[in-house]
């Protein structure tokens, strides 16, 4: 198994930033793209090998604009470990009416990108989506 680590530096409309780490096999490119599609933040840089810089990030100003807020999605892996990813500054539309719980029907592309590609610390691939919740400061 060729596990790779992809670190992503995210920036929000207020100029705050956070870094997420994605573990994948063979690459986390599709996972990063699917996270971006559901985030109000934009990546500033990521690295999985050579450093790639976004010279003109365009974060969105919306309900959850700060990268101090994240939707954390959990996945069950083949060896019963858990792998997690974070969507920094998540779009309001990915949540159920409680504004806290991720609506699985709104993250289907992201979930599909993670299954068999995202891995836990043990290197075991994700096999199913467990759920997601909003974390961080409001």
C-alpha positions as CSV (number, residue, x, y, z in Angstrom):
1,X,0.0,0.0,0.0
2,X,1.4,3.4,-1.0
3,X,-0.1,5.6,1.7
4,X,0.4,9.4,1.1
5,X,-0.1,12.3,3.4
6,X,-1.6,15.5,1.9
7,X,-1.5,18.6,4.1
8,X,-3.9,21.4,3.0
9,X,-3.6,25.0,4.2
10,X,-7.1,26.6,4.1
11,X,-8.0,30.3,4.3
12,X,-11.3,31.9,5.1
13,X,-12.8,35.2,4.0
14,X,-11.6,36.8,7.3
15,X,-8.0,35.8,6.6
16,X,-7.9,33.1,9.3
17,X,-6.2,29.8,8.3
18,X,-6.1,26.2,9.3
19,X,-4.3,23.1,8.1
20,X,-5.9,19.7,7.5
21,X,-4.1,16.4,7.0
22,X,-5.5,13.8,4.6
23,X,-4.2,10.2,4.5
24,X,-4.9,8.4,1.3
25,X,-3.9,5.8,-1.2
26,X,-2.7,6.6,-3.9
27,X,-3.6,10.3,-3.7
28,X,-6.0,12.6,-1.8
29,X,-6.6,15.0,-4.7
30,X,-10.2,14.0,-5.2
31,X,-10.9,14.2,-1.5
32,X,-9.4,17.7,-1.3
33,X,-11.5,18.8,-4.3
34,X,-14.7,17.4,-2.8
35,X,-14.0,19.1,0.5
36,X,-13.5,22.4,-1.3
37,X,-16.8,22.0,-3.0
38,X,-18.5,21.9,0.4
39,X,-16.4,24.6,2.1
40,X,-16.6,28.4,2.2
41,X,-12.8,28.4,2.6
42,X,-10.3,28.0,-0.2
43,X,-7.0,26.3,-0.1
44,X,-4.0,28.5,0.0
45,X,-1.4,25.7,-0.4
46,X,-1.3,22.0,-0.3
47,X,1.5,19.5,-0.4
48,X,1.6,15.8,-1.3
49,X,5.0,15.9,-2.8
50,X,5.8,19.2,-4.5
51,X,4.2,22.3,-2.9
52,X,1.3,23.8,-4.9
53,X,0.3,27.4,-4.1
54,X,-3.0,29.0,-5.1
55,X,-1.9,32.5,-6.0
56,X,-5.5,33.9,-6.0
57,X,-7.7,32.1,-3.4
58,X,-11.3,33.2,-3.4
59,X,-13.0,32.2,-0.1
60,X,-16.7,32.8,0.3
61,X,-18.3,35.1,2.9
62,X,-21.3,33.1,4.3
63,X,-22.8,31.7,7.5
64,X,-19.8,29.6,8.6
65,X,-17.0,31.8,7.2
66,X,-14.3,31.1,9.7
67,X,-11.8,28.2,9.4
68,X,-12.1,27.9,13.2
69,X,-15.4,26.1,12.4
70,X,-15.3,22.7,10.7
71,X,-17.6,19.9,9.7
72,X,-15.8,16.8,10.8
73,X,-16.8,13.7,8.9
74,X,-16.0,10.2,10.3
75,X,-15.5,7.0,8.3
76,X,-15.3,3.4,9.4
77,X,-12.2,1.6,8.0
78,X,-11.8,-2.0,7.0
79,X,-9.9,-2.8,10.3
80,X,-12.6,-1.1,12.4
81,X,-10.5,2.0,12.9
82,X,-11.9,5.5,12.3
83,X,-10.6,8.0,9.7
84,X,-11.8,11.6,9.9
85,X,-11.6,14.6,7.6
86,X,-12.6,18.2,8.3
87,X,-14.4,20.7,6.0
88,X,-13.1,24.1,7.1
89,X,-15.7,26.9,7.0
90,X,-18.4,24.5,5.8
91,X,-21.3,25.6,3.7
92,X,-24.6,26.0,5.6
93,X,-26.4,23.8,3.0
94,X,-24.5,20.6,4.1
95,X,-26.3,20.6,7.4
96,X,-29.6,19.3,8.6
97,X,-32.0,21.9,10.0
98,X,-30.3,21.7,13.4
99,X,-27.3,23.4,11.8
100,X,-24.9,20.9,13.5
101,X,-25.4,17.5,11.9
102,X,-24.1,16.9,8.4
103,X,-26.8,15.8,5.9
104,X,-25.3,12.7,4.2
105,X,-27.3,13.5,1.0
106,X,-25.4,16.8,0.7
107,X,-21.9,15.3,0.8
108,X,-22.3,12.2,-1.5
109,X,-19.4,13.2,-3.8
110,X,-17.1,13.8,-0.9
111,X,-18.1,10.5,0.7
112,X,-17.6,8.7,-2.6
113,X,-14.1,10.3,-2.9
114,X,-13.2,9.0,0.5
115,X,-14.4,5.4,0.3
116,X,-11.4,3.1,-0.5
117,X,-9.1,6.2,-0.8
118,X,-9.0,7.8,2.6
119,X,-7.1,5.8,5.1
120,X,-6.8,5.8,8.9
121,X,-3.5,6.0,10.8
122,X,-3.3,2.2,10.6
123,X,-3.3,2.5,6.8
124,X,-6.7,0.8,6.5
125,X,-9.0,2.1,3.8
126,X,-12.4,3.8,4.6
127,X,-15.3,1.5,3.8
128,X,-18.3,3.4,5.0
129,X,-19.5,6.9,6.1
130,X,-20.4,7.2,9.8
131,X,-21.6,10.8,9.9
132,X,-20.5,14.3,10.5
133,X,-20.9,17.3,12.9
134,X,-20.0,20.9,13.2
135,X,-17.1,21.7,15.5
136,X,-15.3,24.9,16.6
137,X,-16.3,28.3,17.7
138,X,-19.4,30.1,16.5
